[in-house]
Amino acid sequence: MRVDVYDRNGRRFAHGSGFIVSQDGVIATNLHIIEGASSAKIVFVSGLDSSVQAVVAVDKKADLVLLKTEDTNLVFLELAGSALPAIGSKVFTISTPKERDFINSLSEGLVSGHRVVGD
């Protein structure tokens, strides 16, 4: 999915990727994507979109934000426990670089180490 953000004049000025974390319409994305936005909408792969109603939670140090959409009964990504993946584990990332042409780009890599984000 893509998160589109708009300024107070209704002009789109940024976008990024996100994922559904709960059936009732909570979306996780990066905080830097929505900073400075007056409004935002979620554009699903199907082409349908949903308005963002509220910011549910923010973690500035982790650059994460949870957004609440108007939609419910969504299929969501079940998150793993708190254990970190082992060094050498294969991981994947889905992103939306370079405008609309690259929505849901998939990259793979290996966990090379762990870092602790300061308090």
C-alpha positions, 0 to 999 in steps of 0.5 A: 500500500501507499501512504499519500500526504497532502499539505493544507492546500490539498497538494500531495507533497510526499508518499511512502509505504505502509502496512496494515497491523490490525483488522480495524484499520490501523496502518504502520508507516514511517514518521518522516513520511507524514511530518508536516502533513495536513491530511493523508490517505491510504491507497491500497494495491487494488486502487481503492483508497481510505482517508486517515482519520487520526494518528494513533501512536508516534515513536520519533526515535524509531521513525514510526507512526500508527495511523487509523483509517476509516476502513475496518475488517481489513486483512492485516500483517501479523507481527512477530514477537519481540525476539530479534532475527538472528544475524545472517537471517534473510529479510525483506523490505517493501517500499514505494520509492520514485513516485507511483511507478515503483509501488510495493518494490521488494528488496531482500538482504541479510541481517548483519547486526543489531543496534539499540536506539538510545533512550 
